[in-house]
Amino acid sequence: MLYAGDMSSAHATAKNARIGMILFLIYLAFYAGFVYLSAFDAAFMASHAFAGINVAVVYGFGLIAAAFVLALVYLTLCHPVDEPARGGPTP
């Protein structure tokens, strides 16, 4: 496994940005599905998923959970970029 010390700062930044963009596109696909269903299949979104809760509410909470999970994935996959703090002494 590579750590930030094993890569140049620019390489680590580019890798982290690429991972972030991939995860963003995954979330965008989930969100686009929500918008599409809301706009073009409102009857499905209004149907009951379980316990009297409609699909739109379940999907909405699923989007919130997906954002949290993708943030954890990003945190796990990305490596810190070792750069000195701006305006302060370096340790």
Backbone bond lengths (Angstrom), bond angles and torsions (degrees), N, CA, C in turn:
res aa  C-N    CA-C-N  psi(-1)  N-CA   C-N-CA  omega(-1)  CA-C   N-CA-C  phi
1 M - - - 1.441 - - 1.525 108.65 -
2 L 1.307 116.82 136.30 1.447 121.41 -179.42 1.514 110.61 -89.69
3 Y 1.291 115.77 143.25 1.456 121.58 174.46 1.518 107.68 -117.24
4 A 1.332 116.13 167.75 1.463 120.47 -176.27 1.519 111.62 -57.44
5 G 1.325 117.72 -31.86 1.451 120.62 178.57 1.519 112.47 -67.26
6 D 1.331 117.11 -21.58 1.459 121.83 -179.38 1.530 112.33 -86.23
7 M 1.309 117.06 -12.64 1.448 121.43 -177.44 1.522 109.20 -120.99
8 S 1.294 115.77 157.66 1.452 118.72 172.87 1.518 108.36 -70.89
9 S 1.299 115.37 158.07 1.463 120.39 -178.84 1.527 111.22 -60.39
10 A 1.317 116.77 -41.17 1.470 120.26 179.86 1.514 111.11 -66.05
11 H 1.321 116.83 -38.69 1.463 120.60 179.36 1.528 110.54 -66.32
12 A 1.320 116.68 -43.35 1.465 120.56 179.31 1.522 110.69 -63.92
13 T 1.326 116.62 -41.43 1.465 120.31 178.69 1.523 110.91 -63.49
14 A 1.322 117.10 -43.48 1.467 120.95 179.50 1.522 110.79 -64.40
15 K 1.332 116.78 -41.42 1.462 120.55 179.43 1.527 110.62 -64.17
16 N 1.319 116.75 -44.32 1.463 120.53 179.03 1.531 111.13 -63.43
17 A 1.325 116.97 -39.95 1.463 120.72 178.53 1.526 111.10 -64.90
18 R 1.333 116.58 -40.14 1.472 120.85 179.08 1.525 110.72 -64.53
19 I 1.327 116.88 -43.23 1.466 120.56 177.42 1.520 110.12 -62.66
20 G 1.324 116.81 -43.66 1.458 120.71 178.82 1.520 112.19 -60.92
21 M 1.323 116.85 -41.01 1.466 120.27 179.81 1.525 111.39 -66.86
22 I 1.319 117.46 -40.27 1.470 120.74 178.37 1.530 110.17 -62.98
23 L 1.321 117.09 -45.35 1.460 120.40 179.72 1.530 110.69 -66.23
24 F 1.330 117.28 -36.50 1.465 120.84 176.06 1.525 110.82 -62.21
25 L 1.323 117.05 -42.98 1.467 120.13 -179.83 1.526 111.38 -66.41
26 I 1.322 117.16 -34.52 1.463 120.28 175.10 1.529 109.96 -63.11
27 Y 1.328 116.75 -46.71 1.468 119.90 179.07 1.523 110.68 -65.52
28 L 1.324 116.99 -38.78 1.464 120.74 178.63 1.523 110.80 -60.05
29 A 1.327 117.60 -37.96 1.469 120.74 177.83 1.532 110.83 -64.62
30 F 1.345 116.30 -42.77 1.467 119.35 176.19 1.524 110.99 -60.92
31 Y 1.324 116.33 -45.21 1.462 120.73 -178.20 1.526 111.36 -67.85
32 A 1.333 116.89 -39.42 1.467 119.94 178.12 1.530 110.58 -62.67
33 G 1.325 116.97 -36.15 1.463 120.10 175.31 1.522 111.43 -62.56
34 F 1.331 116.11 -41.04 1.468 120.60 177.74 1.530 111.07 -62.50
35 V 1.320 116.43 -46.69 1.464 120.78 -179.69 1.522 110.40 -64.82
36 Y 1.332 117.02 -43.12 1.462 120.22 179.74 1.528 111.32 -60.94
37 L 1.326 115.79 -47.68 1.464 118.60 179.75 1.514 111.90 -64.67
38 S 1.320 116.90 -37.83 1.467 119.90 178.74 1.518 111.65 -64.90
39 A 1.325 116.38 -38.09 1.466 120.50 -176.77 1.520 113.34 -81.12
40 F 1.328 117.20 -38.24 1.456 119.54 -170.10 1.526 115.16 -114.04
41 D 1.311 117.91 -7.95 1.464 120.33 178.29 1.522 109.83 -142.90
42 A 1.321 114.06 58.42 1.467 120.54 -176.85 1.530 111.43 -61.27
43 A 1.320 117.43 -31.53 1.462 120.07 179.25 1.527 110.81 -63.71
44 F 1.319 116.95 -39.60 1.462 120.17 177.42 1.528 110.55 -65.82
45 M 1.330 116.97 -43.44 1.460 120.18 -179.63 1.529 111.52 -65.36
46 A 1.321 117.01 -27.04 1.458 120.61 179.54 1.524 112.64 -85.27
47 S 1.321 117.44 -12.82 1.460 119.77 -179.76 1.528 110.05 -69.75
48 H 1.314 115.12 158.43 1.459 120.72 -176.45 1.523 110.89 -83.75
49 A 1.328 115.45 128.89 1.458 120.80 178.30 1.528 109.02 -84.10
50 F 1.319 116.81 -55.13 1.463 122.98 176.36 1.518 108.44 -167.44
51 A 1.302 115.72 154.05 1.464 123.77 177.39 1.524 112.60 52.45
52 G 1.313 117.48 31.99 1.456 120.86 177.66 1.521 114.44 77.69
53 I 1.299 117.97 5.93 1.469 121.57 -179.81 1.521 107.92 -95.75
54 N 1.344 115.63 132.16 1.459 117.64 -177.00 1.530 111.89 -79.25
55 V 1.324 114.68 165.52 1.464 122.19 -174.93 1.527 111.04 -62.32
56 A 1.327 117.81 -36.02 1.459 120.71 -178.47 1.524 111.35 -60.75
57 V 1.322 117.36 -42.02 1.462 120.96 -179.95 1.534 109.84 -68.40
58 V 1.314 116.78 -43.91 1.458 120.18 179.47 1.525 110.39 -63.36
59 Y 1.324 117.50 -43.42 1.456 121.94 178.58 1.533 110.13 -63.51
60 G 1.324 116.94 -41.61 1.458 121.05 178.77 1.517 112.09 -61.10
61 F 1.340 116.59 -45.84 1.466 119.45 176.35 1.534 110.79 -66.02
62 G 1.325 115.85 -33.32 1.463 119.55 175.54 1.522 111.83 -63.20
63 L 1.342 116.91 -37.64 1.457 120.56 176.80 1.526 111.08 -64.01
64 I 1.321 116.45 -40.97 1.471 120.00 177.80 1.522 110.00 -63.34
65 A 1.319 116.95 -45.71 1.460 120.84 179.42 1.530 110.76 -64.00
66 A 1.322 116.93 -39.75 1.471 120.56 179.48 1.523 110.63 -63.70
67 A 1.324 117.67 -39.46 1.465 120.28 177.94 1.522 110.21 -62.06
68 F 1.313 116.58 -42.08 1.468 120.53 178.92 1.532 110.90 -64.78
69 V 1.313 116.93 -45.07 1.465 120.95 -179.52 1.529 110.66 -64.51
70 L 1.326 117.48 -42.72 1.458 120.25 179.20 1.530 111.29 -65.90
71 A 1.329 117.24 -33.57 1.467 119.77 174.97 1.527 110.59 -64.60
72 L 1.319 117.17 -39.64 1.464 120.46 177.35 1.528 111.11 -66.90
73 V 1.321 116.75 -38.15 1.466 120.56 176.80 1.527 109.61 -63.51
74 Y 1.327 116.72 -43.54 1.463 120.68 178.01 1.523 110.64 -60.95
75 L 1.309 116.37 -44.59 1.465 121.39 179.00 1.521 110.83 -60.18
76 T 1.316 117.10 -38.62 1.457 121.49 -178.99 1.530 112.33 -73.36
77 L 1.310 117.38 -40.60 1.455 121.12 -174.21 1.520 114.50 -81.92
78 C 1.320 116.96 -30.46 1.459 119.88 -175.53 1.513 111.21 -86.39
79 H 1.305 113.84 149.77 1.449 121.25 -179.04 1.525 108.75 -112.49
80 P 1.311 117.17 146.05 1.467 118.72 178.87 1.518 110.88 -67.35
81 V 1.293 114.48 146.82 1.457 120.86 177.05 1.518 106.32 -97.24
82 D 1.331 116.46 119.74 1.457 120.65 -178.25 1.526 110.01 -78.76
83 E 1.328 115.12 97.49 1.443 121.28 175.51 1.516 107.21 -129.58
84 P 1.313 117.90 143.48 1.462 118.69 178.10 1.521 111.07 -65.93
85 A 1.333 114.93 146.59 1.462 120.14 179.02 1.512 109.76 -65.56
86 R 1.291 116.91 141.61 1.476 120.57 -179.60 1.526 109.36 -77.53
87 G 1.281 115.16 132.47 1.450 120.32 173.85 1.523 114.37 83.59
88 G 1.311 118.14 -2.15 1.456 120.20 -177.81 1.511 110.85 -129.36
89 P 1.313 116.39 165.12 1.468 118.74 178.64 1.528 111.00 -71.68
90 T 1.302 115.90 151.08 1.449 120.33 177.43 1.509 109.27 -87.14
91 P 1.322 118.69 139.97 1.459 120.37 -178.02 1.515 113.17 -72.37
